[in-house]
């Protein structure tokens, strides 16, 4: 009898857990699109992250908003690799992959290669 009670208690626990788990609502397509939208922000490559750390570059939320607007403009113009200038910071961004390739501040060399557009934001 103790075994049966133990099994029943285990089933009740599992059923309660299943009830508490949030199940996504909507179709697979809508769930997928929501997840893509959540993760569609600008990404930073390992190289860019190292440059930002090594060069003591700080990018505020307001500056990131401006950079993202610049990326949108670059997309509209068909630019593939762009230089985005925001205040004293230059970011080289691959538009297709939405990735910051490198970051440069005002104290670094100012030679940019392999870009097909520049945007000042």
KELO-332428 format. One line per field, with one value per atom (N, C-alpha, C): residue number from 0; residue in one letter; atom name; x, y, z. Coordinates in nm, 4 decimals, always signed. Layout:
% residues N
n = c(NUM|...)
res = c(A|...)
atom = c(CA|...)
xx = c(X|...)
yy = c(Y|...)
zz = c(Z|...)
//
This chain:
% residues 121
n = c(0|0|0|1|1|1|2|2|2|3|3|3|4|4|4|5|5|5|6|6|6|7|7|7|8|8|8|9|9|9|10|10|10|11|11|11|12|12|12|13|13|13|14|14|14|15|15|15|16|16|16|17|17|17|18|18|18|19|19|19|20|20|20|21|21|21|22|22|22|23|23|23|24|24|24|25|25|25|26|26|26|27|27|27|28|28|28|29|29|29|30|30|30|31|31|31|32|32|32|33|33|33|34|34|34|35|35|35|36|36|36|37|37|37|38|38|38|39|39|39|40|40|40|41|41|41|42|42|42|43|43|43|44|44|44|45|45|45|46|46|46|47|47|47|48|48|48|49|49|49|50|50|50|51|51|51|52|52|52|53|53|53|54|54|54|55|55|55|56|56|56|57|57|57|58|58|58|59|59|59|60|60|60|61|61|61|62|62|62|63|63|63|64|64|64|65|65|65|66|66|66|67|67|67|68|68|68|69|69|69|70|70|70|71|71|71|72|72|72|73|73|73|74|74|74|75|75|75|76|76|76|77|77|77|78|78|78|79|79|79|80|80|80|81|81|81|82|82|82|83|83|83|84|84|84|85|85|85|86|86|86|87|87|87|88|88|88|89|89|89|90|90|90|91|91|91|92|92|92|93|93|93|94|94|94|95|95|95|96|96|96|97|97|97|98|98|98|99|99|99|100|100|100|101|101|101|102|102|102|103|103|103|104|104|104|105|105|105|106|106|106|107|107|107|108|108|108|109|109|109|110|110|110|111|111|111|112|112|112|113|113|113|114|114|114|115|115|115|116|116|116|117|117|117|118|118|118|119|119|119|120|120|120)
res = c(X|X|X|X|X|X|X|X|X|X|X|X|X|X|X|X|X|X|X|X|X|X|X|X|X|X|X|X|X|X|X|X|X|X|X|X|X|X|X|X|X|X|X|X|X|X|X|X|X|X|X|X|X|X|X|X|X|X|X|X|X|X|X|X|X|X|X|X|X|X|X|X|X|X|X|X|X|X|X|X|X|X|X|X|X|X|X|X|X|X|X|X|X|X|X|X|X|X|X|X|X|X|X|X|X|X|X|X|X|X|X|X|X|X|X|X|X|X|X|X|X|X|X|X|X|X|X|X|X|X|X|X|X|X|X|X|X|X|X|X|X|X|X|X|X|X|X|X|X|X|X|X|X|X|X|X|X|X|X|X|X|X|X|X|X|X|X|X|X|X|X|X|X|X|X|X|X|X|X|X|X|X|X|X|X|X|X|X|X|X|X|X|X|X|X|X|X|X|X|X|X|X|X|X|X|X|X|X|X|X|X|X|X|X|X|X|X|X|X|X|X|X|X|X|X|X|X|X|X|X|X|X|X|X|X|X|X|X|X|X|X|X|X|X|X|X|X|X|X|X|X|X|X|X|X|X|X|X|X|X|X|X|X|X|X|X|X|X|X|X|X|X|X|X|X|X|X|X|X|X|X|X|X|X|X|X|X|X|X|X|X|X|X|X|X|X|X|X|X|X|X|X|X|X|X|X|X|X|X|X|X|X|X|X|X|X|X|X|X|X|X|X|X|X|X|X|X|X|X|X|X|X|X|X|X|X|X|X|X|X|X|X|X|X|X|X|X|X|X|X|X|X|X|X|X|X|X|X|X|X|X|X|X)
atom = c(N|CA|C|N|CA|C|N|CA|C|N|CA|C|N|CA|C|N|CA|C|N|CA|C|N|CA|C|N|CA|C|N|CA|C|N|CA|C|N|CA|C|N|CA|C|N|CA|C|N|CA|C|N|CA|C|N|CA|C|N|CA|C|N|CA|C|N|CA|C|N|CA|C|N|CA|C|N|CA|C|N|CA|C|N|CA|C|N|CA|C|N|CA|C|N|CA|C|N|CA|C|N|CA|C|N|CA|C|N|CA|C|N|CA|C|N|CA|C|N|CA|C|N|CA|C|N|CA|C|N|CA|C|N|CA|C|N|CA|C|N|CA|C|N|CA|C|N|CA|C|N|CA|C|N|CA|C|N|CA|C|N|CA|C|N|CA|C|N|CA|C|N|CA|C|N|CA|C|N|CA|C|N|CA|C|N|CA|C|N|CA|C|N|CA|C|N|CA|C|N|CA|C|N|CA|C|N|CA|C|N|CA|C|N|CA|C|N|CA|C|N|CA|C|N|CA|C|N|CA|C|N|CA|C|N|CA|C|N|CA|C|N|CA|C|N|CA|C|N|CA|C|N|CA|C|N|CA|C|N|CA|C|N|CA|C|N|CA|C|N|CA|C|N|CA|C|N|CA|C|N|CA|C|N|CA|C|N|CA|C|N|CA|C|N|CA|C|N|CA|C|N|CA|C|N|CA|C|N|CA|C|N|CA|C|N|CA|C|N|CA|C|N|CA|C|N|CA|C|N|CA|C|N|CA|C|N|CA|C|N|CA|C|N|CA|C|N|CA|C|N|CA|C|N|CA|C|N|CA|C|N|CA|C|N|CA|C|N|CA|C|N|CA|C|N|CA|C|N|CA|C|N|CA|C|N|CA|C|N|CA|C|N|CA|C|N|CA|C|N|CA|C|N|CA|C|N|CA|C|N|CA|C|N|CA|C|N|CA|C|N|CA|C)
xx = c(+0.0814|+0.0000|+0.0868|+0.2008|+0.2892|+0.3466|+0.3766|+0.4319|+0.3299|+0.2055|+0.0993|+0.0810|+0.0821|+0.0682|+0.1861|+0.3056|+0.4241|+0.4152|+0.3671|+0.3503|+0.2467|+0.1365|+0.0318|+0.0824|+0.1607|+0.2163|+0.3100|+0.3923|+0.4837|+0.4051|+0.2985|+0.2157|+0.1551|+0.1079|+0.0491|+0.1527|+0.2743|+0.3802|+0.4092|+0.4222|+0.4500|+0.3360|+0.2117|+0.0969|+0.0954|+0.1293|+0.1336|+0.2435|+0.3579|+0.4669|+0.4240|+0.3622|+0.3169|+0.2165|+0.1329|+0.0358|+0.1043|+0.2159|+0.2848|+0.3745|+0.4147|+0.5041|+0.4279|+0.4860|+0.4233|+0.4381|+0.3274|+0.3299|+0.3096|+0.3949|+0.3801|+0.2469|+0.1904|+0.0651|+0.0913|+0.0126|+0.0274|+0.0894|+0.0978|+0.1532|+0.3047|+0.3627|+0.5076|+0.5710|+0.5111|+0.5656|+0.5673|+0.4590|+0.4547|+0.5534|+0.5693|+0.6662|+0.8070|+0.8362|+0.9683|+0.9972|+0.9011|+0.9204|+0.9443|+0.8746|+0.8952|+1.0361|+1.0838|+1.2193|+1.3236|+1.3008|+1.3932|+1.3965|+1.2795|+1.2737|+1.3481|+1.3384|+1.4078|+1.5586|+1.6069|+1.7505|+1.8042|+1.7275|+1.7696|+1.8524|+1.8841|+1.9641|+2.1059|+2.1756|+2.3122|+2.4014|+2.4829|+2.5754|+2.7169|+2.8049|+2.9446|+3.0318|+3.1223|+3.2145|+3.3128|+3.3809|+3.4822|+3.5893|+3.6299|+3.7300|+3.6824|+3.5578|+3.5032|+3.4983|+3.4567|+3.4529|+3.5917|+3.6930|+3.8300|+3.8745|+3.8429|+3.8806|+3.8126|+3.6876|+3.6135|+3.6764|+3.7129|+3.7767|+3.9156|+3.9965|+4.1348|+4.1437|+4.0486|+4.0537|+3.9660|+3.9128|+3.8269|+3.7159|+3.6473|+3.5361|+3.4080|+3.3303|+3.2008|+3.0937|+2.9933|+2.8825|+2.7553|+2.6954|+2.5739|+2.4528|+2.3429|+2.2180|+2.1741|+2.1898|+2.1501|+2.2355|+2.3641|+2.4518|+2.4163|+2.3848|+2.3461|+2.2183|+2.1260|+2.0024|+2.0364|+2.1274|+2.1685|+2.2410|+2.3253|+2.3960|+2.2954|+2.1962|+2.0944|+2.0147|+1.9886|+1.9231|+2.0129|+2.1435|+2.2392|+2.2420|+2.2336|+2.2295|+2.1043|+1.9928|+1.8684|+1.8827|+1.9444|+1.9680|+2.0582|+2.1620|+2.2543|+2.1812|+2.0915|+2.0126|+1.9275|+1.8633|+1.7786|+1.8583|+1.9815|+2.0663|+2.1394|+2.1265|+2.1908|+2.3385|+2.3815|+2.5212|+2.5435|+2.6576|+2.6877|+2.7789|+2.8834|+2.9774|+2.9907|+2.9515|+2.9468|+3.0321|+3.0739|+3.1390|+3.0330|+3.0052|+2.9092|+2.9867|+2.9750|+3.0420|+2.9394|+2.9661|+2.8797|+2.9692|+2.9559|+3.0395|+3.1873|+3.2652|+3.4080|+3.4377|+3.3372|+3.3514|+3.3186|+3.4008|+3.3751|+3.3534|+3.2470|+3.2166|+3.2076|+3.2776|+3.2626|+3.1640|+3.0561|+2.9456|+2.9143|+2.9033|+2.8551|+2.7026|+2.6393|+2.4946|+2.4178|+2.4641|+2.3917|+2.3833|+2.4923|+2.4922|+2.4591|+2.4462|+2.4116|+2.5164|+2.6450|+2.7549|+2.8533|+2.8880|+2.9942|+3.1256|+3.2044|+3.3286|+3.4433|+3.4494|+3.5533|+3.5056|+3.5746|+3.5414|+3.6698|+3.6608|+3.7777|+3.7370|+3.8270|+3.7985|+3.8842|+3.8726|+3.9392|+4.0913|+4.1474|+4.2921|+4.3593|+4.2824|+4.3376|+4.3639|+4.4345|+4.4534|+4.3174|+4.3106|+4.1817|+4.1806|+4.2245|+4.2219|+4.1173|+4.0215|+3.9147|+3.9165|+3.9192|+3.9177|+3.7981|+3.7683|+3.6603|+3.5243|+3.4952|+3.3614|+3.3055|+3.1753|+3.1141|+3.0168|+3.0276|+2.9460|+2.9840|+2.9490|+2.9737|+2.8519|+2.8195|+2.7022|+2.7437|+2.7106|+2.7353|+2.6012|+2.5975|+2.4731|+2.4920)
yy = c(-0.1187|+0.0000|+0.1267|+0.1229|+0.2377|+0.2674|+0.1629|+0.1823|+0.2508|+0.2067|+0.2658|+0.4126|+0.4449|+0.5838|+0.6673|+0.6095|+0.6797|+0.7078|+0.6095|+0.6271|+0.7347|+0.7305|+0.8310|+0.9710|+0.9814|+1.1114|+1.1613|+1.0721|+1.1104|+1.1579|+1.0870|+1.1301|+1.2673|+1.2907|+1.4204|+1.5324|+1.5050|+1.6046|+1.6367|+1.5326|+1.5524|+1.6291|+1.5930|+1.6641|+1.8106|+1.8394|+1.9779|+2.0557|+1.9927|+2.0584|+2.0871|+1.9901|+2.0100|+2.1240|+2.1408|+2.2495|+2.3845|+2.3870|+2.5125|+2.5579|+2.4652|+2.5004|+2.5853|+2.7006|+2.7862|+2.7229|+2.7026|+2.6480|+2.7634|+2.7711|+2.8812|+2.8725|+2.9886|+2.9940|+3.0412|+2.9946|+3.0364|+2.9274|+2.9582|+2.8619|+2.8578|+2.7534|+2.7408|+2.8609|+2.9035|+3.0169|+3.1441|+3.1717|+3.2937|+3.2859|+3.1687|+3.1511|+3.1706|+3.1120|+3.1262|+3.2721|+3.3413|+3.4826|+3.5677|+3.5380|+3.6112|+3.5892|+3.4650|+3.4360|+3.5044|+3.5066|+3.5749|+3.7232|+3.7833|+3.9255|+3.9562|+3.8672|+3.8879|+3.8904|+3.8082|+3.7921|+3.8659|+3.9583|+4.0217|+4.1481|+4.1815|+4.2995|+4.2851|+4.3939|+4.3992|+4.3130|+4.2285|+4.1408|+4.1951|+4.1597|+4.2008|+4.0767|+4.0818|+3.9704|+3.9646|+3.8520|+3.8371|+3.9453|+3.9687|+4.0711|+4.2092|+4.2433|+4.3734|+4.3852|+4.2788|+4.2817|+4.3040|+4.2398|+4.2595|+4.4039|+4.4589|+4.5975|+4.6940|+4.6709|+4.7571|+4.7527|+4.6337|+4.6207|+4.6821|+4.6504|+4.6979|+4.8493|+4.9062|+5.0495|+5.1323|+5.0694|+5.1386|+5.2180|+5.1527|+5.2160|+5.1860|+5.2886|+5.2725|+5.3214|+5.2369|+5.2732|+5.2770|+5.3942|+5.4103|+5.3538|+5.3406|+5.2941|+5.3904|+5.5194|+5.6208|+5.6085|+5.5854|+5.5669|+5.4390|+5.3317|+5.2069|+5.2251|+5.3026|+5.3311|+5.4013|+5.4975|+5.5690|+5.4759|+5.3887|+5.2922|+5.2019|+5.1527|+5.0652|+5.1376|+5.2673|+5.3463|+5.3565|+5.3725|+5.3765|+5.2452|+5.1355|+5.0035|+4.9918|+5.0409|+5.0379|+5.1200|+5.2368|+5.3201|+5.2479|+5.1829|+5.1095|+4.9974|+4.9287|+4.8226|+4.8799|+4.9931|+5.0567|+5.0948|+5.1362|+5.1798|+5.0646|+4.9441|+4.8281|+4.8145|+4.8805|+4.8715|+4.7362|+4.6753|+4.5442|+4.5543|+4.6343|+4.6563|+4.8063|+4.8550|+4.9994|+5.0438|+5.1659|+5.2335|+5.3225|+5.3023|+5.3862|+5.4710|+5.6023|+5.6958|+5.7506|+5.7294|+5.7812|+5.8490|+5.9793|+6.0614|+6.0343|+5.9870|+5.9608|+5.8136|+5.7382|+5.5940|+5.5593|+5.4723|+5.4213|+5.2708|+5.2221|+5.0799|+5.0324|+4.9253|+4.8620|+4.7479|+4.7507|+4.6563|+4.5846|+4.4515|+4.3730|+4.3730|+4.4337|+4.4541|+4.3234|+4.2363|+4.1106|+4.0235|+4.0170|+3.9322|+4.0099|+4.1433|+4.2277|+4.2178|+4.2152|+4.1956|+4.3117|+4.3658|+4.4652|+4.3889|+4.4254|+4.3554|+4.4105|+4.5426|+4.6046|+4.7395|+4.7884|+4.9171|+4.9973|+5.1264|+5.2138|+5.3429|+5.3950|+5.5246|+5.6327|+5.7532|+5.8664|+5.8597|+5.7774|+5.7703|+5.6685|+5.5894|+5.4835|+5.5326|+5.4476|+5.4764|+5.4899|+5.5734|+5.5995|+5.5541|+5.4321|+5.3727|+5.2618|+5.2712|+5.1731|+5.1092|+4.9780|+4.9064|+4.8129|+4.7662|+4.6692|+4.7178|+4.8460|+4.8981|+4.9548|+4.9550|+5.0125|+5.1254|+5.1754|+5.2894|+5.3385|+5.4615|+5.5196|+5.6001|+5.5931|+5.6636|+5.7351|+5.8624|+5.9400|+5.9531|+5.9043|+5.9115|+5.9883)
zz = c(+0.0000|+0.0000|+0.0000|+0.0719|+0.0761|-0.0625|-0.1401|-0.2744|-0.3635|-0.3583|-0.4401|-0.4031|-0.2750|-0.2322|-0.2816|-0.2763|-0.3244|-0.4736|-0.5499|-0.6949|-0.7221|-0.6515|-0.6704|-0.6351|-0.5277|-0.4908|-0.6007|-0.6564|-0.7644|-0.8856|-0.9200|-1.0334|-1.0078|-0.8873|-0.8535|-0.8655|-0.8197|-0.8294|-0.9758|-1.0589|-1.2017|-1.2671|-1.2353|-1.2925|-1.2515|-1.1260|-1.0801|-1.1517|-1.1711|-1.2430|-1.3859|-1.4522|-1.5898|-1.6003|-1.5013|-1.5030|-1.4865|-1.4116|-1.3839|-1.4982|-1.5849|-1.6952|-1.7953|-1.8312|-1.9309|-2.0673|-2.1311|-2.2664|-2.3629|-2.4650|-2.5601|-2.6335|-2.6595|-2.7322|-2.8737|-2.9661|-3.1040|-3.1893|-3.3169|-3.4108|-3.3998|-3.4564|-3.4575|-3.5262|-3.6371|-3.7123|-3.6281|-3.5562|-3.4746|-3.3586|-3.2996|-3.1911|-3.2447|-3.3605|-3.4218|-3.4540|-3.5131|-3.5466|-3.4216|-3.3128|-3.1875|-3.1340|-3.1424|-3.0946|-3.1829|-3.3119|-3.4027|-3.3718|-3.3481|-3.3156|-3.1862|-3.0871|-2.9602|-2.9805|-3.0732|-3.0921|-3.2136|-3.2703|-3.3943|-3.3721|-3.2483|-3.2209|-3.2728|-3.2720|-3.3196|-3.2306|-3.2932|-3.2217|-3.2363|-3.1440|-3.1491|-3.1644|-3.2633|-3.2828|-3.1664|-3.1547|-3.0508|-3.0671|-3.1912|-3.2203|-3.1743|-3.2064|-3.1667|-3.0142|-2.9473|-2.8004|-2.7420|-2.7994|-2.7517|-2.7731|-2.8893|-2.9180|-2.8210|-2.7928|-2.7006|-2.5617|-2.5170|-2.3854|-2.3838|-2.4840|-2.4883|-2.5045|-2.5734|-2.6036|-2.5115|-2.4087|-2.3111|-2.3789|-2.4711|-2.5415|-2.4656|-2.4393|-2.3748|-2.4711|-2.4923|-2.5807|-2.4965|-2.4879|-2.4073|-2.4817|-2.4100|-2.4721|-2.5822|-2.5551|-2.6532|-2.7791|-2.7617|-2.8770|-2.9528|-2.8801|-2.9467|-3.0274|-2.9752|-3.0492|-3.1801|-3.1741|-3.2949|-3.3920|-3.3395|-3.4257|-3.4956|-3.4224|-3.4814|-3.5899|-3.5703|-3.6750|-3.7972|-3.7734|-3.8837|-3.9606|-3.8891|-3.9538|-4.0402|-3.9894|-4.0687|-4.1961|-4.1848|-4.3032|-4.4033|-4.3529|-4.4397|-4.5136|-4.4435|-4.5075|-4.6203|-4.5922|-4.6931|-4.8176|-4.7995|-4.9110|-4.9792|-4.9242|-4.9853|-4.9519|-4.8473|-4.8046|-4.7375|-4.7656|-4.7077|-4.5868|-4.5976|-4.4874|-4.4690|-4.3528|-4.3325|-4.2148|-4.2232|-4.1125|-4.0503|-3.9232|-3.8518|-3.7524|-3.7673|-3.6770|-3.5787|-3.4507|-3.3457|-3.2426|-3.2327|-3.1452|-3.1757|-3.0813|-3.1024|-3.1275|-3.1658|-3.1852|-3.3299|-3.3874|-3.5221|-3.5116|-3.5734|-3.5741|-3.7183|-3.7505|-3.8806|-3.8601|-3.9397|-3.9196|-4.0494|-4.0405|-4.1530|-4.1433|-4.2415|-4.2376|-4.2535|-4.3440|-4.3689|-4.2435|-4.1681|-4.0488|-3.9214|-3.9342|-3.8199|-3.7089|-3.7509|-3.6562|-3.6639|-3.5462|-3.5378|-3.5517|-3.6528|-3.6832|-3.5999|-3.5855|-3.5037|-3.4520|-3.3511|-3.2906|-3.2727|-3.3004|-3.2960|-3.2259|-3.1426|-3.0811|-3.1459|-3.0989|-3.1640|-3.1570|-3.0705|-3.0538|-3.1464|-3.2176|-3.3018|-3.4437|-3.5203|-3.6628|-3.7291|-3.8269|-3.8900|-4.0349|-4.0573|-4.1905|-4.1891|-4.2810|-4.2884|-4.4264|-4.4303|-4.5576|-4.5612|-4.6804|-4.7016|-4.6534|-4.6748|-4.6459|-4.7764|-4.7879|-4.9074|-4.8740|-4.7510|-4.7133|-4.5751|-4.5462|-4.4142|-4.3728|-4.2452|-4.1921|-4.0647|-4.0556|-3.9341|-3.8611|-3.7362|-3.6594|-3.5311)
//
